[in-house]
């Protein structure tokens, strides 16, 4: 891990941790000073372009320098690698420490990567504003657009740190080589939230007509460009997290639920006013199951002609077919995160009623079936929320939309049958496979799976709904919209009946949390939601699946099964640990232990 001291104090030229000798056309000794960069337009453009290098590239592979998909690290799924020597096995068995944390041991080193990216943003912002350094006669519009985007990028990178580690050091400019590290400190979560939102607010002050052709405008030409949509999405998410119990436990901090409702409503209103809309393009019958399914396999659309919902997506396609695939595809490698029965139980019936109201036993093997619903335990997948069919492969579903005979069977002995053998990483542990993001035509010669959304409009609706009902009641209006209204806007997109008015706060909270779980399934929200709600010990001790047996008459017997207990649900798992080497250095210099509780 690169020391935070290096990131604080890199005093040399160009972009800190990023190698740019080729891109910036350096001299023979490989060194440039800042005046050499900002005296030339082409070098400044190239330097600015590198600020976005740390934007997420989410994949399902457990290695390299990519962001891991977190479904299998939460109660959304049980990973098929659970029985072999693997980081997911380490996670489930509690083999996590500040020196070896499973999520960062094979994926991106968040602390190092994002502080490095923040340093790069600081270098750019400082020097582009220094007339003694930036001697090229930059167009004011272009310059303002660059600065605005750099601030949104810095806000984004800081937010990625804060949502994982809590409060972190706040650094707004490159620090000098003689910086006194004894004065360094971790800011509070609230202070970090203020800093991030301030960066976004300052960026939003940039006039809408200013910036490069790929600059800070509402309609962008390139996916990597920062936009006003992204700035508002960051503001919304930060405010919601800052008001949540983990970060404001007694509710007396600056970020009250009412304040969060105000910020999230403003963000939602501004995005809607500038053309954001939930994706509702109805696909042809052999393209996708419904508009929700179609959205998640639609290619990035920076022009916003077809997709007005996405604000920012990961830069790499998710290879669901290969790393969270079904054995029906011969080239797949593993089943990956297999959806849990708890997630399946969260999908409503098509008429809007809840099929499962909870569990009658501690092992979740006895569902509390809602007698007012049409749920049939002998036919559990009939008449469910359309998002269920778009998100999960289940026993008896059609996988290839061009072939009515391509039926996926997860019963014991079926073509995609459930397996409890540790070495059978290609077969489901729970009786389900991920369908979301998976284009059925994808294989080794067709890279057609979708991209992970990082920010999208549906999240803003749900963020507002949560802040609004917590601040008042489910039906209380904020700027003409209630929490119920916001949730129902999301449900309406898929044709689901709206939630009724007049619900009590506790009942609405249950429905809201299930709605958020369903709408944002496999998008890395659930992992953080259960932490900020401080319910990790209720959700992540184990998950269940469905073992299906085919009977002689062709019907099925459905038996819920409990997967092995997990040991990753105590309170220390609310935050990522800071690498212990880094903590030891800071303790030596500041006399303060920066480590998060429990680690």
N, C-alpha and C positions, 0 to 999 in steps of 0.2 A: 504493500500500500504506500502510495506516495504521501509523504508527510504534509500535513496542513501548512507547515512552515514554508515549504517550497511554494505552495500555492499562494500563500500570503506574500511571498517576498521575491518571486521571480522578477528580476529587474531588467533583464535583457529583452530586447527586441521582440518582436513578433509573437504573439499568441501562446505564450507559456508552454503548456503541455502538448500543444498541437504542432506537429512537424509541418512546416510550410516552405521548405527550401525550394521545392520545385514550383509550387503554385505561385509563390511570390517572387520568383525570378531573382533569387538572392545572388550576391556577389560570390566570387570564388571561395572566400573563407566561410561561406554559409551564414554570414551574419548581416543583419540589417538593423539600423536604428529606426525609431519610430518616424523620424522626419523623412527617412528614405521611403517609407511606405505611404505616408499621408501627403507627400509632395507629388504623388502620381495617382491618377484616377484608377488605372487598371489594378494597381496593387491594393488600393483601398477597397475596391470592389471585391477582390479575391479574399481579402482579410475579413470583410463583412460576411461573405458567403460562408466562411468557416465557423462563424458563431453558432450556426445551427447544427454543427456536427454531432452534438450530444443529444439531439432529439431522439426519443425512443425508437428502437427497432425491435419490436416485440416478436419473440418466436417461442416455439414449444421445445426447442432443443435445450438440453441442460448443460450448456458449455459455451465458451466463447465470450464475447463482450456484448451480449444482447440482454434485453430485459426479459425476464421470465414471465410467462403467463401464470398467474397466481391461483387459478381455479383449484388445482390439486393441493395447494397449501391452505385451502379454506374448506368450509363445509359444503362447497358447491360440488366437490368431486373427490373420488378416491383414485389416486394414480395407480396405474397397472404396474408400475415399478416398485410398488410398496414392499415386495417380498425379497428384493435383491439388494446387494450393496449399492447404494444409490443415495443421492442427496435427499430424495423424497422419503426414503426409509429413515435417514438420519432425522429428518423433520418430525415424522410421526413418532419416532422413538425418543424424541427429546434430546438428541445428541447435537445440541446447539450451544455455542459459547461465543464470547466476545472475540475469541481468536479464530473460531471456525464456525461461521454462521451459514447454514445450508443455502439460503437464498442468494447470498453474495459469493459463496465459495466457487460457484460455477457460472454465475451470471455476471452482470455488470457490477463493478465496484462503485456503488453510488456515491459514497463520500468523496472519493478521489475524483471520479469523473465529473460530478456536478460542481464541485469547488473549482476544478480546472476550467470548466465552461464559464463559471461566474467570473473568474479571473479574466478570461478572454473578453467577456462583455465589458468589464471594467476598463480594460486597456483600450478598447475601441471607443467607449463613451468619453473617457478622459481625453484622448488624443484628438478625436475628431472635433472636440470643442476648444482645443488649444491652438490659437492662431499662430503661435510660434512653431508648432509642429505641423499642423494641417495647412500647409502653404498653398496647396492647389486651390484654385478658385471654384470650389464646389457650388453647384446650384443649391440654393437655400431649400427648395422643395425636396430635393434629393437627400440632402443632409438631414433634414428634419425627419424624413421617413426612415432613414437608417437609425437614427437615435431612438425613435419610437419603437422600432422593432427590436433593437438591442435591449431596451428596457423590458419589453415583454418577455424576451428570451431569458433575461436575468431573473425576472419574476418567476418564470416557469421553472428554471433550474433550482432556484431557492425553494420553491414549493415542493419539488421532488425530494429534496433533503428534509424539509420540515415535516412532511406527512409521514416520513419513515422514522426520523430520529427525534422529533420534537424540536425545541429551540436549538439553534445553531449560531455560530458567530456571524455577525452581519458586517459585510465588507463591501463598501460602495466604490472603492477605487484601489488601484494597485498600491500595495504598501511598500514603503522604502526598504532597502536592504538592511538598514539599521533599526528596523521596527522592534520595539520592546515587547517581546512575546509575553512578558509577565503581566501586561495589561489586557491581554486577550480574555474574552469571556463569552460564554454561551448566552445569547439573548433568550428571553422568554418566548413561548409560543405566540403570545399576544404581540410582542414587539416584532417578531418575524412576520406575523400577519399584517401588521401596520406597514412594514417595509415593502412587502410584496404588493399589497393593494396600492400603496403610494406609487410604486413603479408603474403599475397598470394605469392608474389615474393620470399620471404625467404623460404617459404615452397616448392616452385617449384625448389629451389636449391638442395633439397634433391635428390640424385641420384635415377633414376627410379627403380633400382634393390634393393633399401633399404626399410626396413620396416618389420613389422610382416607379417604373411601369410594373415592377414586382414589389412595390413598396407598401406602405401602411395604408392600404385602401380596403374598402369593403369587399370588392370583387378582385380576387387574386388570380394570377396566372400560374403560379407554382405552389405545389403543396407545402414546401418548406417555409414559405413566407409567413411571418406573423401578421395577424389581422386583428381588427377591433373585436371580432367575435371571440378570438382566443383570449384577449385581454379581459373581456367580460366573463368568460367561462372561468378563468383563474380567480377573478374576484368572487364569483359565486361560490366556488368550491372552497376557497380559503375561509370565507365568512362562515359557511356551514360547519366546517371542521372546527373552527375557532369557538363556535357556540356550543359544540357537542360536549357531553359529560367528561370525556377524557381530558379535554383542554380547558374547560371552564366548569369544573366539578360542582361548584356551589352556585353557579349562575350569576355571580356578581361582577364578573369581568366586563371589560368594554364590549366584547362581542356577545351581547345577549341574543336570545332568539329573535327579539323584535328588530334589533339592528341587523342581524343576518337576513331577516325577511325583507328589510328595506333594501339591502345590497343585492340580494338575489332577484328581487322583483325588478329593480332597476336594470340589472344585467339582462334578464329575460325580456323586458320591454324594449331595450335598445336593440337586441338581436332580432326580435320580431319586427320592429319598425324598419329594419334594414333588410328585410326579405328572408330571414330564416324561417324554415317551415319543416315540419315533420315529413319524412320521406313517405310518400303514399303511392308510388308508381306501381300499378298492378301488372305483374309479369304474365307472360304467356304460360300456359299450363305445363309446358316442358322446360321452362327456364327456372322457375322457383315456385315454392309452395304458396307464398303470399307476399304482400309488399314488405313485411318485416323480414322475411327470409331474403328477399331480393336486395334489400338495403345492405345486408351484411356480406353479400358477395359482389356488390357493385364496386367497380374500380374507383380509385380516387378521382374526384372530379373538381379540381381547383377552380374551374370556370364557374362552378355552382349553377350550371344549367339544369342538370338532372338531379343533383343532390344538394339540397339547401339545408340539410340537417347537420352534416359533418362540419366541425370547426377545425379539428386537427386529428389526423390518423397516424398510426405508426408507419414508419418508412419501409417496412418489409411485409410481404404477404405471409399470412399464417399457413403453414403447411399442415392443416388439419388432417388431410387425407393420409399423410405420412406418419405424423407423430401423435395424432389423436384419432387415428383412423379405424376403419372396420376391416376385418379379415376378408371381406368381399373384394377388396382391392389388393391384389397379390403383391404390389410393391410397397404396401404399408409396412412400417417397422414396429410400431407399438400402439396400444390403445390409449396411452396417455391418461389425462384426467377423465375419469368415467363419472358422469353425473350421478349425484347422490339421490336416494329416494326422498330425502327431505326437500331437495330442490323440486323434484317431480311433484311432490305433494303441495307445493306452493302455487301451482298453476290452477286457476279457477276453472269451473265448468263454463261452457260456452254461454250459459244463461246468466253468468255473473255470480253464481253462488259458490261458496267455498266447499270443496269436497272433503277436506280434512281440517278439523278445528284444533288439532294438537295430537297428543299421544297419551294413552292411559297408563303407560308403564315407562320406566326410566330408560329402557333400551330401544324405545321407538318401534317396537314390534307390534303394538296394538294401537292402531290409529283410531282417533276419535272421529268417526265418520259423521258428517253432517247429515242428519236425517231429512233435512229440508232440501238437500241437493239430489241430483239424479245419479250420483256416483255409484258405480257398481263394482264391488271388489273382484268380481269374476270377469270384468271387462273394464279394467281401470283406465284405459287410454282413450276411451270413447268420449266424444263431446267435450273436449277440453279447450282452453284458451288457444287461439291460433298460434301464439308464440311458442307453445309447447311443441307443436309439430315442426316449427321452423328451427327449433333449438336442440332437439334431442332425438336421436335414433332409438327406437324402442322395439320390442318384440312385435313382429307382424307389419312393420311399416315398409313402404316402398322406398328403396334407396335411389334407384335410377328412374328419373321421371319420364324417361323415354322408353322404359321397359316395365310393363305391368307385372312381369314375372320376377323382377329383381327384389324379392322380399327378404328382409333382414330378420333373422330369427335369433333371439338371445336366450331361448330356453336351453336347458342343459342338453348338450349334444347338437344344438342347432348350428347353422353355418357361422354364426357370430356368438356362439353360446358362452354363457358365464363360466368363469374358471376361477378356482381358488388356488391353483398351482403357482408357486412363486416364479417359476420360469416361463410361464405363459404370458409374457408381456404384451402379446398381440390380442389378447382376449379380455373382455370387460370384467371388472371386479364387482360391478353393481347391477349388471343387467341392462346398462345403457351406454351409449356413446354420444360424443358431442356432434351435433349437426350444425349448429350455428357457425358461420363463416365458411362452411364446407360447400363448395360447388360440386355437385355429384359428378361432373365431367373431369374433375381434377385427378391427375395421376402424374407419373414421372415425366410425361411428355406434355402435360397441360397444367401450367401453373395458374389456376383460376380461383383459388380460395381467396377470401377477403382479407381486409386489413383490420387491425385492432383500433377501434375508435379511442381516442384519448379524451376529446371533448366533443359532445354533440348536444343538440337542442333538447332532446328528451331528458337528459340529466338536469338541465337548468329548470325544467318544469318540476322535476322531482325534488331538486334542492329547495326550490321555493316552497313547495308543498310541505316539506318537513319543517322548515323554519317558521312558516306561517301557522301550522297547527300547534307547534310547540309554544309559539308566542301568544296565541289566543285560543282559538278553537278551530275545528275543521271547517266550519262555515264562515268564519270571520273574514271579511274582505280586506285586502290590502291592494290599493290601487285598482279596485274593480275586480279582483280575482281572489278566490279562496283556495285553501289547500285542496278541497274536494274538486274544485274547478280544474286545478292544475293536474291532478292525478287523472281526472276523466278525459282531459285533452290527450294524454298519452294512451289511455285505453281506447279512445275513439278511433285512433289511427288503425288499430287492428280489428275494429268492429266489436269490441267488448262493451257490454253495458256499463254505464257509469256507476260509481259508488253512490249510495243514497246520501242525501243531506240528513242532518239531525243525528249523526252518529256521535257517541261519546268519545272523549279523547283516547281512552284505552282501546276501544274497538277500532277507531280509525288508525291508531298507531300500528296495530297488528296488520290491518289491511295495507297500510302504506308500506310497511317494511317488506311485506310479501310482494307488493307491486314493484318496489325498487329491486328486489331480488330477481324477479322474473324479467323485467324490462332490461336490466343491465347485466343479465347472467353472462358469465365468462368474460366480462370486460374489466376485471381487476378492481371492481368497486367493493364487492362483498368482503374481501380480505380486510379492507380498511374500515368498512362500515361497522363490522362487529367489534372492532377495536375502539373506534371513537364512541360507540354506544356502550362500551364496557360490558359486553355480554359474551365475550370469548369463551368463558367457562361454561356457558349454556349451549354453545353452538359447535365447538371444535373438539370435544372430547372423543367423538367417534362419529361416523356416518353409517347409514344403512343402505341396503340395496334390495333388489327383488330377484329371488331365485324362482325360475319358472320351470315347471315340469310338464311335458306334453303327455296327455293321457291317451289311452287306447282309442277313445272315441274322437280324438282330434281336438278336444277342448284342453284348456290349460289349468293347472293348479298354481296359484300365486302365493309364495311364502316370502315374507320379509325376513331379511337376514342382517345381522349386525356385523360390521367389519371390526377388525381389531381396534382396541383402545389406542388413542393417540396421547402423546405426552407433550403437547405444545399449546396448552390452553391456560396456563397460569398467567398471572398479571405481568410478568416480565416480558411476555411476548406482545404486549401492547406496542412496544417500540422496538426498532432494530437496535442492536448494540453497536456502539462505536468500536471500531477495531481496537483491541487492547493495547497494541503498540502505540497507536496515536494517543490514547488516553494516558498512557504512562508518560509520554513526552509532555503533554499539557500539564499533568500533575507536577512534573519536575519544574516547569517554568512558572506556573501560576499558583501552585499549592492547592489547587482545587481539583477534585475528582469529577471529570466530565461524564463519566459513564452513566448510562441510563439505569434506572432502578432494576435490581434483580440480576444484573449481568456482572 
